Amino acid sequence: MRYPASVLLLIVSLFCASNSWAQTGTVAGKAGAGRKTFQIINPDFKTSPHTGMTRKHWKDAAQYLLEGAVQYVKTVEDPMVFPKQPGKSYPRDGVHTPTEMLEGLCRTLFVAVPLLKENPNLQINGIKVADYYRRQLVKLTEPTSPTYVKPRAADGGPSQILVEFGGLAVSLFYAPEVLWKPLTAPQKEALAKTMLSYGDGPTVGSNWRFFNIFVLSFFKEQGYGVNEKLMLEYLDQSLEQYRGQGWYHDSPAYDYYSMWAFQMYGPLWSEFFGKKHYPEYAARFVANFKELDENYPYLFSRDGKMIMWGRSIAYRFAAVVPFPLMGLVQEPGANYGWMRRIASGTLLQFLQNPDFMAADHIPTLGFYGAYEPAVQIYSARASAFWMGKAFLGLLVPEGNPFWTAVENEGAWDKDLSKGKVYNKFQEGSKILITDYPNLGASEVRAWCHETVAKDWQLFRSTENYNRLSYHSAFPWQADGPNGEVAMNYVVKNKKNQWEAFRLYTFKKFEKGIYYRDVVLETDENVRFSLADIPLPNGILRVDRNLGKEAVQVRLGHYTLPQKNGPIKKETRQVKGHQVQIIDNGEYQLAMVSLKGWDGLEILNTTGLHPESQESTLLIARDSFQPGQKEDLYVILMLWKKSGEKWTEDELMPVQKIEQSSKNQSITVSFRKGEKKTVRFN
């Protein structure tokens, strides 16, 4: 789906905003050079035996983030603006803009508003926080202010301002007694006029509709006349995006937004406004929300780590906000102790990572530290504070089962047994979630079908989406210019460049096998049929090259970052097959060529991994000649924790591979007696 008008307006609002603010601050410090990580004071290991985190510690975490932001404010007149991180994020010229400052205001408010609701007199660095945000809201409507936001023109389209006003409306709903009611009547009228000019207007056909919905809903609640017809239209369209099993379709992608954004906005809108004014709509959002617990918790690792996957990954732990909101529903039998263990574990995944907070006290744009391949052009430095939406879960009061249930590991403790692999396939979204009890890790396979040529946003065709799978223990690595690729294929194209697969078409999930077809963007004659078979310690790939041209092909395993010293490398021969193993002291990866590949190699890579400057990669390579060699590629991509020894049967679990030309099937017999038959038709 394309939105040409919105594209132009968004670019204008991001990169060409008028009324620029003079550049301030310093360049973001190198990852790892920041202040100390978040510390849990007086952890409660009785209620939370795995993390020690309680509701109080969630509030401590919110204040930890807010303190870093407020250090850039000297008086209530100062805008919330931060140093730019070098790279593609806006403002590209380094000159701060009103749109950027609006992000700083509205997004840090997600962190502040739960604290202000419970302590309206909160002070940080001598700043009365509530006074600051109220003053800044008023300044949005003052034409002489550097943060002034012009009302949307009659012919104006959707823009980043709509996004931020949608978020602001959520915060106003959360604590109107702190942010809204103290304003004077003229101040309220001016803010309403500006915000409604955006809310009562066009949007992007995705989760963006909620930005309009929240603006319109908040001001209707305050007694203003609003465009209810448009609001109901956007509500209907949002509900039409539901695909079952907790997942919404975000036009066109599936990613974390397809779960956490929709499954935050729907329940919050219902709680703040819908149950009172539109109970039928609220009931539908809540019914959809109740379905997420059958799938979404399984997307996180045993210790609560989230997978690096999809756009806006700099928002990190915002992905956990549906878990505390489950406390609003209080479904009988819900395992709130597991939900909180996941949510708190994800918070700590980042808050206690030394690279998360840069030396300037602001979270990096990246996954852990700053990581340019994962940054989108619509992000500014303040964009990372969208992660603060996790703290909107503090709407659930102390004493709620979400906060009082004893932490536990849920399915990992009771249902997921070592020595096995578990798949959860979602028919509506075609998403496959796989859990690996041996490693305590999770994995996801999902949509990707976007050409580089049409990807104006510069992220849906990239590594953010085009990996064969995404894993909680092995964050994705960017492709290199010399054929360095992790968990994907690259093919030498007609321009003599390595080109990654990205145009995937899902076929089916059948008997534990996930089938896709894929075609090379620049040459439709290069086609593969793909079959992924998750195993207890890795993946068996059975892929068929359907191309009619001679091509050089590479397939990459996951990759390991260098952590404590050089990565160990080992080459073996096991039952007549070449095996390559790498070990970084935390994990081991192994690659075993079974059929079709010319050979394996180990590549050292620099500047491509989100966790370390140096990393190491396992690659399978082939020079394909149609008609001169078989078209079948079979390979094992395995893993283990460091320190665990590999047995020959673990490295070679496959006993026999048989092809049947009659029914175009490939039967794989395993040493433990199981068989898997791959049928591409």
Rosetta blueprint (number, residue, H / E / L):
1 M L
2 R L
3 Y L
4 P H
5 A H
6 S H
7 V H
8 L H
9 L H
10 L H
11 I H
12 V H
13 S H
14 L H
15 F H
16 C L
17 A L
18 S L
19 N L
20 S L
21 W E
22 A L
23 Q L
24 T L
25 G L
26 T L
27 V L
28 A L
29 G L
30 K L
31 A L
32 G L
33 A L
34 G L
35 R L
36 K L
37 T L
38 F L
39 Q L
40 I L
41 I L
42 N L
43 P L
44 D L
45 F L
46 K L
47 T L
48 S L
49 P L
50 H L
51 T L
52 G L
53 M L
54 T L
55 R H
56 K H
57 H H
58 W H
59 K H
60 D H
61 A H
62 A H
63 Q H
64 Y H
65 L H
66 L H
67 E H
68 G H
69 A H
70 V H
71 Q L
72 Y L
73 V L
74 K L
75 T L
76 V L
77 E L
78 D L
79 P L
80 M L
81 V L
82 F L
83 P L
84 K L
85 Q L
86 P L
87 G L
88 K L
89 S L
90 Y L
91 P L
92 R L
93 D L
94 G L
95 V L
96 H E
97 T L
98 P H
99 T H
100 E H
101 M H
102 L H
103 E H
104 G H
105 L H
106 C H
107 R H
108 T H
109 L H
110 F H
111 V H
112 A H
113 V H
114 P H
115 L H
116 L H
117 K H
118 E H
119 N L
120 P L
121 N L
122 L L
123 Q E
124 I E
125 N L
126 G L
127 I E
128 K E
129 V H
130 A H
131 D H
132 Y H
133 Y H
134 R H
135 R H
136 Q H
137 L H
138 V H
139 K H
140 L L
141 T L
142 E L
143 P L
144 T L
145 S L
146 P L
147 T L
148 Y L
149 V L
150 K L
151 P L
152 R L
153 A L
154 A L
155 D L
156 G L
157 G L
158 P L
159 S L
160 Q H
161 I H
162 L H
163 V H
164 E H
165 F H
166 G H
167 G H
168 L H
169 A H
170 V H
171 S H
172 L H
173 F H
174 Y H
175 A L
176 P H
177 E H
178 V H
179 L H
180 W L
181 K L
182 P L
183 L L
184 T L
185 A H
186 P H
187 Q H
188 K H
189 E H
190 A H
191 L H
192 A H
193 K H
194 T H
195 M H
196 L H
197 S H
198 Y H
199 G H
200 D L
201 G L
202 P L
203 T L
204 V L
205 G L
206 S L
207 N L
208 W L
209 R H
210 F H
211 F H
212 N H
213 I H
214 F H
215 V H
216 L H
217 S H
218 F H
219 F H
220 K H
221 E H
222 Q L
223 G L
224 Y L
225 G L
226 V L
227 N L
228 E H
229 K H
230 L H
231 M H
232 L H
233 E H
234 Y H
235 L H
236 D H
237 Q H
238 S H
239 L H
240 E H
241 Q L
242 Y E
243 R L
244 G L
245 Q L
246 G L
247 W L
248 Y E
249 H L
250 D L
251 S L
252 P L
253 A L
254 Y L
255 D L
256 Y H
257 Y H
258 S H
259 M L
260 W L
261 A L
262 F H
263 Q H
264 M H
265 Y H
266 G H
267 P H
268 L H
269 W H
270 S H
271 E H
272 F H
273 F H
274 G H
275 K H
276 K H
277 H H
278 Y L
279 P H
280 E H
281 Y H
282 A H
283 A H
284 R H
285 F H
286 V H
287 A H
288 N H
289 F H
290 K L
291 E L
292 L H
293 D H
294 E H
295 N L
296 Y H
297 P H
298 Y H
299 L H
300 F L
301 S L
302 R L
303 D L
304 G L
305 K L
306 M L
307 I L
308 M L
309 W L
310 G L
311 R L
312 S L
313 I H
314 A H
315 Y H
316 R H
317 F H
318 A H
319 A H
320 V H
321 V L
322 P H
323 F H
324 P H
325 L H
326 M H
327 G H
328 L H
329 V H
330 Q L
331 E L
332 P L
333 G L
334 A L
335 N L
336 Y H
337 G H
338 W H
339 M H
340 R H
341 R H
342 I H
343 A H
344 S H
345 G H
346 T H
347 L H
348 L H
349 Q H
350 F H
351 L H
352 Q L
353 N L
354 P L
355 D L
356 F L
357 M E
358 A L
359 A L
360 D L
361 H L
362 I L
363 P E
364 T L
365 L L
366 G E
367 F L
368 Y L
369 G L
370 A E
371 Y L
372 E H
373 P H
374 A H
375 V L
376 Q L
377 I L
378 Y L
379 S L
380 A L
381 R H
382 A H
383 S H
384 A H
385 F H
386 W H
387 M H
388 G H
389 K H
390 A H
391 F H
392 L H
393 G H
394 L H
395 L H
396 V L
397 P L
398 E L
399 G L
400 N L
401 P H
402 F H
403 W H
404 T H
405 A L
406 V L
407 E L
408 N L
409 E L
410 G H
411 A H
412 W H
413 D H
414 K H
415 D L
416 L L
417 S L
418 K L
419 G L
420 K L
421 V L
422 Y E
423 N E
424 K E
425 F E
426 Q E
427 E L
428 G L
429 S L
430 K L
431 I E
432 L E
433 I E
434 T E
435 D E
436 Y E
437 P L
438 N L
439 L L
440 G L
441 A E
442 S E
443 E E
444 V E
445 R E
446 A L
447 W L
448 C L
449 H E
450 E L
451 T L
452 V L
453 A L
454 K L
455 D L
456 W L
457 Q L
458 L L
459 F L
460 R L
461 S L
462 T L
463 E L
464 N L
465 Y L
466 N L
467 R L
468 L L
469 S L
470 Y E
471 H E
472 S L
473 A L
474 F L
475 P L
476 W L
477 Q L
478 A L
479 D L
480 G L
481 P L
482 N L
483 G L
484 E L
485 V L
486 A L
487 M L
488 N L
489 Y E
490 V E
491 V E
492 K E
493 N L
494 K L
495 K L
496 N L
497 Q L
498 W E
499 E E
500 A E
501 F L
502 R L
503 L E
504 Y E
505 T E
506 F E
507 K E
508 K E
509 F E
510 E E
511 K L
512 G L
513 I E
514 Y E
515 Y E
516 R E
517 D E
518 V E
519 V E
520 L E
521 E L
522 T L
523 D E
524 E E
525 N E
526 V E
527 R E
528 F E
529 S E
530 L E
531 A E
532 D E
533 I E
534 P E
535 L E
536 P L
537 N L
538 G E
539 I E
540 L E
541 R E
542 V E
543 D E
544 R E
545 N E
546 L L
547 G L
548 K L
549 E L
550 A L
551 V E
552 Q E
553 V E
554 R E
555 L E
556 G E
557 H E
558 Y E
559 T E
560 L E
561 P E
562 Q L
563 K L
564 N L
565 G L
566 P L
567 I L
568 K E
569 K E
570 E E
571 T E
572 R E
573 Q E
574 V E
575 K L
576 G L
577 H E
578 Q E
579 V E
580 Q E
581 I E
582 I E
583 D E
584 N L
585 G L
586 E L
587 Y E
588 Q E
589 L E
590 A E
591 M E
592 V E
593 S E
594 L E
595 K E
596 G L
597 W L
598 D L
599 G E
600 L E
601 E E
602 I E
603 L E
604 N E
605 T E
606 T E
607 G L
608 L L
609 H L
610 P L
611 E L
612 S L
613 Q L
614 E E
615 S E
616 T E
617 L E
618 L E
619 I E
620 A E
621 R E
622 D E
623 S E
624 F E
625 Q L
626 P E
627 G L
628 Q L
629 K E
630 E L
631 D L
632 L E
633 Y E
634 V E
635 I E
636 L E
637 M E
638 L E
639 W E
640 K E
641 K E
642 S L
643 G L
644 E L
645 K L
646 W L
647 T L
648 E H
649 D H
650 E H
651 L H
652 M L
653 P L
654 V E
655 Q E
656 K E
657 I E
658 E E
659 Q E
660 S E
661 S L
662 K L
663 N L
664 Q L
665 S E
666 I E
667 T E
668 V E
669 S E
670 F E
671 R L
672 K L
673 G L
674 E L
675 K E
676 K E
677 T E
678 V E
679 R E
680 F L
681 N L
